[in-house]
Amino acid sequence: MSEQIITKEGYEKLEKEFNHLKNVKRPEIAERIER
C-alpha cells in the first residue's frame, strides 16, 4: 500500500465529513430500515 500525504486542512475536511456521515446520516438510514 502506498503512503498518501494529506494536508491538515484536507484531513479536517475528511474528518468532518466522516463524523457527519457517522452521526447524522447513519442514524437516519438505520431508522428508515427499521420501519
PyMOL Python script that loads the backbone (N, CA, C, O; Angstrom):
from pymol import cmd

cmd.read_pdbstr("""\
ATOM      1  N   MET A   1       0.850  -1.174   0.000  1.00  0.00           N
ATOM      2  CA  MET A   1       0.000   0.000   0.000  1.00  0.00           C
ATOM      3  C   MET A   1       0.898   1.241   0.000  1.00  0.00           C
ATOM      4  O   MET A   1       1.849   1.322   0.777  1.00  0.00           O
ATOM      5  N   SER A   2       0.601   2.184  -0.855  1.00  0.00           N
ATOM      6  CA  SER A   2       1.423   3.389  -0.922  1.00  0.00           C
ATOM      7  C   SER A   2       0.968   4.407   0.120  1.00  0.00           C
ATOM      8  O   SER A   2      -0.209   4.481   0.473  1.00  0.00           O
ATOM      9  N   GLU A   3       1.920   5.176   0.592  1.00  0.00           N
ATOM     10  CA  GLU A   3       1.625   6.193   1.601  1.00  0.00           C
ATOM     11  C   GLU A   3       1.030   7.421   0.930  1.00  0.00           C
ATOM     12  O   GLU A   3       1.540   7.897  -0.084  1.00  0.00           O
ATOM     13  N   GLN A   4      -0.051   7.926   1.503  1.00  0.00           N
ATOM     14  CA  GLN A   4      -0.706   9.119   0.974  1.00  0.00           C
ATOM     15  C   GLN A   4      -0.397  10.299   1.884  1.00  0.00           C
ATOM     16  O   GLN A   4      -0.511  10.202   3.106  1.00  0.00           O
ATOM     17  N   ILE A   5      -0.011  11.399   1.284  1.00  0.00           N
ATOM     18  CA  ILE A   5       0.269  12.615   2.048  1.00  0.00           C
ATOM     19  C   ILE A   5      -0.954  13.520   1.950  1.00  0.00           C
ATOM     20  O   ILE A   5      -1.486  13.744   0.863  1.00  0.00           O
ATOM     21  N   ILE A   6      -1.391  14.035   3.090  1.00  0.00           N
ATOM     22  CA  ILE A   6      -2.596  14.865   3.114  1.00  0.00           C
ATOM     23  C   ILE A   6      -2.319  16.102   3.973  1.00  0.00           C
ATOM     24  O   ILE A   6      -1.621  16.027   4.984  1.00  0.00           O
ATOM     25  N   THR A   7      -2.870  17.223   3.560  1.00  0.00           N
ATOM     26  CA  THR A   7      -2.693  18.449   4.336  1.00  0.00           C
ATOM     27  C   THR A   7      -3.575  18.409   5.579  1.00  0.00           C
ATOM     28  O   THR A   7      -4.519  17.623   5.659  1.00  0.00           O
ATOM     29  N   LYS A   8      -3.260  19.251   6.534  1.00  0.00           N
ATOM     30  CA  LYS A   8      -4.069  19.337   7.753  1.00  0.00           C
ATOM     31  C   LYS A   8      -5.502  19.733   7.394  1.00  0.00           C
ATOM     32  O   LYS A   8      -6.457  19.198   7.956  1.00  0.00           O
ATOM     33  N   GLU A   9      -5.647  20.671   6.456  1.00  0.00           N
ATOM     34  CA  GLU A   9      -6.980  21.114   6.035  1.00  0.00           C
ATOM     35  C   GLU A   9      -7.747  19.970   5.375  1.00  0.00           C
ATOM     36  O   GLU A   9      -8.941  19.793   5.616  1.00  0.00           O
ATOM     37  N   GLY A  10      -7.060  19.205   4.548  1.00  0.00           N
ATOM     38  CA  GLY A  10      -7.697  18.063   3.888  1.00  0.00           C
ATOM     39  C   GLY A  10      -8.145  17.021   4.892  1.00  0.00           C
ATOM     40  O   GLY A  10      -9.231  16.454   4.771  1.00  0.00           O
ATOM     41  N   TYR A  11      -7.304  16.771   5.884  1.00  0.00           N
ATOM     42  CA  TYR A  11      -7.645  15.810   6.928  1.00  0.00           C
ATOM     43  C   TYR A  11      -8.865  16.282   7.711  1.00  0.00           C
ATOM     44  O   TYR A  11      -9.777  15.498   7.973  1.00  0.00           O
ATOM     45  N   GLU A  12      -8.883  17.557   8.085  1.00  0.00           N
ATOM     46  CA  GLU A  12     -10.005  18.100   8.853  1.00  0.00           C
ATOM     47  C   GLU A  12     -11.302  18.029   8.056  1.00  0.00           C
ATOM     48  O   GLU A  12     -12.363  17.755   8.618  1.00  0.00           O
ATOM     49  N   LYS A  13     -11.224  18.277   6.745  1.00  0.00           N
ATOM     50  CA  LYS A  13     -12.410  18.195   5.896  1.00  0.00           C
ATOM     51  C   LYS A  13     -12.944  16.759   5.853  1.00  0.00           C
ATOM     52  O   LYS A  13     -14.148  16.536   5.973  1.00  0.00           O
ATOM     53  N   LEU A  14     -12.039  15.786   5.682  1.00  0.00           N
ATOM     54  CA  LEU A  14     -12.453  14.386   5.660  1.00  0.00           C
ATOM     55  C   LEU A  14     -13.023  13.957   7.006  1.00  0.00           C
ATOM     56  O   LEU A  14     -14.016  13.231   7.061  1.00  0.00           O
ATOM     57  N   GLU A  15     -12.393  14.408   8.093  1.00  0.00           N
ATOM     58  CA  GLU A  15     -12.864  14.052   9.427  1.00  0.00           C
ATOM     59  C   GLU A  15     -14.262  14.620   9.681  1.00  0.00           C
ATOM     60  O   GLU A  15     -15.114  13.947  10.260  1.00  0.00           O
ATOM     61  N   LYS A  16     -14.493  15.864   9.245  1.00  0.00           N
ATOM     62  CA  LYS A  16     -15.802  16.498   9.411  1.00  0.00           C
ATOM     63  C   LYS A  16     -16.869  15.733   8.620  1.00  0.00           C
ATOM     64  O   LYS A  16     -17.962  15.481   9.126  1.00  0.00           O
ATOM     65  N   GLU A  17     -16.542  15.366   7.377  1.00  0.00           N
ATOM     66  CA  GLU A  17     -17.481  14.613   6.548  1.00  0.00           C
ATOM     67  C   GLU A  17     -17.763  13.244   7.165  1.00  0.00           C
ATOM     68  O   GLU A  17     -18.914  12.809   7.206  1.00  0.00           O
ATOM     69  N   PHE A  18     -16.721  12.561   7.646  1.00  0.00           N
ATOM     70  CA  PHE A  18     -16.884  11.249   8.270  1.00  0.00           C
ATOM     71  C   PHE A  18     -17.792  11.333   9.494  1.00  0.00           C
ATOM     72  O   PHE A  18     -18.692  10.510   9.663  1.00  0.00           O
ATOM     73  N   ASN A  19     -17.552  12.330  10.344  1.00  0.00           N
ATOM     74  CA  ASN A  19     -18.378  12.485  11.545  1.00  0.00           C
ATOM     75  C   ASN A  19     -19.825  12.784  11.194  1.00  0.00           C
ATOM     76  O   ASN A  19     -20.735  12.304  11.870  1.00  0.00           O
ATOM     77  N   HIS A  20     -20.054  13.574  10.141  1.00  0.00           N
ATOM     78  CA  HIS A  20     -21.416  13.868   9.700  1.00  0.00           C
ATOM     79  C   HIS A  20     -22.108  12.586   9.232  1.00  0.00           C
ATOM     80  O   HIS A  20     -23.257  12.325   9.588  1.00  0.00           O
ATOM     81  N   LEU A  21     -21.403  11.799   8.439  1.00  0.00           N
ATOM     82  CA  LEU A  21     -21.990  10.552   7.946  1.00  0.00           C
ATOM     83  C   LEU A  21     -22.278   9.595   9.095  1.00  0.00           C
ATOM     84  O   LEU A  21     -23.325   8.948   9.120  1.00  0.00           O
ATOM     85  N   LYS A  22     -21.358   9.504  10.037  1.00  0.00           N
ATOM     86  CA  LYS A  22     -21.493   8.567  11.149  1.00  0.00           C
ATOM     87  C   LYS A  22     -22.576   8.998  12.128  1.00  0.00           C
ATOM     88  O   LYS A  22     -23.346   8.165  12.605  1.00  0.00           O
ATOM     89  N   ASN A  23     -22.643  10.295  12.435  1.00  0.00           N
ATOM     90  CA  ASN A  23     -23.531  10.769  13.497  1.00  0.00           C
ATOM     91  C   ASN A  23     -24.873  11.293  13.011  1.00  0.00           C
ATOM     92  O   ASN A  23     -25.795  11.426  13.816  1.00  0.00           O
ATOM     93  N   VAL A  24     -25.019  11.596  11.724  1.00  0.00           N
ATOM     94  CA  VAL A  24     -26.270  12.148  11.202  1.00  0.00           C
ATOM     95  C   VAL A  24     -26.902  11.186  10.202  1.00  0.00           C
ATOM     96  O   VAL A  24     -28.025  10.725  10.407  1.00  0.00           O
ATOM     97  N   LYS A  25     -26.193  10.886   9.135  1.00  0.00           N
ATOM     98  CA  LYS A  25     -26.777  10.079   8.069  1.00  0.00           C
ATOM     99  C   LYS A  25     -27.003   8.625   8.481  1.00  0.00           C
ATOM    100  O   LYS A  25     -28.033   8.040   8.146  1.00  0.00           O
ATOM    101  N   ARG A  26     -26.050   8.041   9.201  1.00  0.00           N
ATOM    102  CA  ARG A  26     -26.178   6.639   9.596  1.00  0.00           C
ATOM    103  C   ARG A  26     -27.429   6.397  10.437  1.00  0.00           C
ATOM    104  O   ARG A  26     -28.170   5.458  10.147  1.00  0.00           O
ATOM    105  N   PRO A  27     -27.701   7.213  11.481  1.00  0.00           N
ATOM    106  CA  PRO A  27     -28.936   7.010  12.246  1.00  0.00           C
ATOM    107  C   PRO A  27     -30.198   7.200  11.397  1.00  0.00           C
ATOM    108  O   PRO A  27     -31.189   6.498  11.598  1.00  0.00           O
ATOM    109  N   GLU A  28     -30.166   8.148  10.449  1.00  0.00           N
ATOM    110  CA  GLU A  28     -31.324   8.350   9.568  1.00  0.00           C
ATOM    111  C   GLU A  28     -31.592   7.096   8.747  1.00  0.00           C
ATOM    112  O   GLU A  28     -32.738   6.661   8.628  1.00  0.00           O
ATOM    113  N   ILE A  29     -30.550   6.522   8.187  1.00  0.00           N
ATOM    114  CA  ILE A  29     -30.702   5.322   7.363  1.00  0.00           C
ATOM    115  C   ILE A  29     -31.154   4.145   8.224  1.00  0.00           C
ATOM    116  O   ILE A  29     -32.012   3.365   7.809  1.00  0.00           O
ATOM    117  N   ALA A  30     -30.584   4.013   9.417  1.00  0.00           N
ATOM    118  CA  ALA A  30     -30.977   2.929  10.319  1.00  0.00           C
ATOM    119  C   ALA A  30     -32.461   3.038  10.674  1.00  0.00           C
ATOM    120  O   ALA A  30     -33.162   2.029  10.753  1.00  0.00           O
ATOM    121  N   GLU A  31     -32.928   4.254  10.883  1.00  0.00           N
ATOM    122  CA  GLU A  31     -34.343   4.455  11.212  1.00  0.00           C
ATOM    123  C   GLU A  31     -35.232   4.042  10.044  1.00  0.00           C
ATOM    124  O   GLU A  31     -36.279   3.427  10.247  1.00  0.00           O
ATOM    125  N   ARG A  32     -34.818   4.381   8.817  1.00  0.00           N
ATOM    126  CA  ARG A  32     -35.605   4.005   7.643  1.00  0.00           C
ATOM    127  C   ARG A  32     -35.666   2.492   7.481  1.00  0.00           C
ATOM    128  O   ARG A  32     -36.699   1.953   7.085  1.00  0.00           O
ATOM    129  N   ILE A  33     -34.578   1.805   7.781  1.00  0.00           N
ATOM    130  CA  ILE A  33     -34.541   0.347   7.654  1.00  0.00           C
ATOM    131  C   ILE A  33     -35.472  -0.298   8.678  1.00  0.00           C
ATOM    132  O   ILE A  33     -36.131  -1.294   8.379  1.00  0.00           O
ATOM    133  N   GLU A  34     -35.527   0.267   9.881  1.00  0.00           N
ATOM    134  CA  GLU A  34     -36.348  -0.302  10.950  1.00  0.00           C
ATOM    135  C   GLU A  34     -37.841  -0.211  10.658  1.00  0.00           C
ATOM    136  O   GLU A  34     -38.621  -1.007  11.181  1.00  0.00           O
ATOM    137  N   ARG A  35     -38.243   0.739   9.840  1.00  0.00           N
ATOM    138  CA  ARG A  35     -39.674   0.924   9.569  1.00  0.00           C
ATOM    139  C   ARG A  35     -40.247  -0.205   8.766  1.00  0.00           C
ATOM    140  O   ARG A  35     -41.438  -0.199   8.455  1.00  0.00           O
TER     141      ARG A  35
END
""", "prot")
cmd.dss("prot")
cmd.show_as("cartoon", "prot")
cmd.util.cbc("prot")
cmd.orient("prot")
